[in-house]
């Protein structure tokens, strides 16, 4: 997730967006989507949409300390703790 990206239109109006992204390891298939909010429901909907498009879900997800998913961040030798809703 690339968060809090500022866009300015031709009239000078500014909007803040987020970019959700997923890359499938073996095929390197990549999908991105511009989203306004970054809550858990939006993230889960994005993942579900991606899995539907590719026709299934991977056995494993690698998530880089995404705030919506991780209660306690992964750091050096300590594993991350995922929030219950995501698990």
Residue pairs with C-beta under 8 A, 6 or more apart in sequence:
1 18
1 19
1 20
1 21
1 38
1 43
1 66
1 68
2 18
2 19
2 21
3 18
3 38
4 16
4 18
5 16
5 17
5 18
5 19
6 14
6 15
6 16
7 14
7 15
7 16
7 17
8 14
9 15
16 36
17 34
17 35
17 36
18 34
18 35
18 36
18 37
18 38
19 32
19 33
19 34
19 35
20 32
20 33
20 35
20 38
20 42
20 43
20 46
21 30
21 31
21 32
21 33
22 30
22 31
22 32
22 46
22 47
22 50
23 29
23 30
24 30
24 54
24 58
25 58
25 62
29 54
31 50
31 53
33 46
33 49
35 42
35 46
38 68
39 68
40 68
40 69
40 83
40 85
40 86
43 66
43 68
43 69
44 86
51 57
63 69
63 70
63 80
65 73
65 74
65 80
68 86
69 82
69 83
69 86
70 80
70 81
70 82
70 83
71 81
71 82
71 83
72 78
72 80
72 81
73 80
74 80
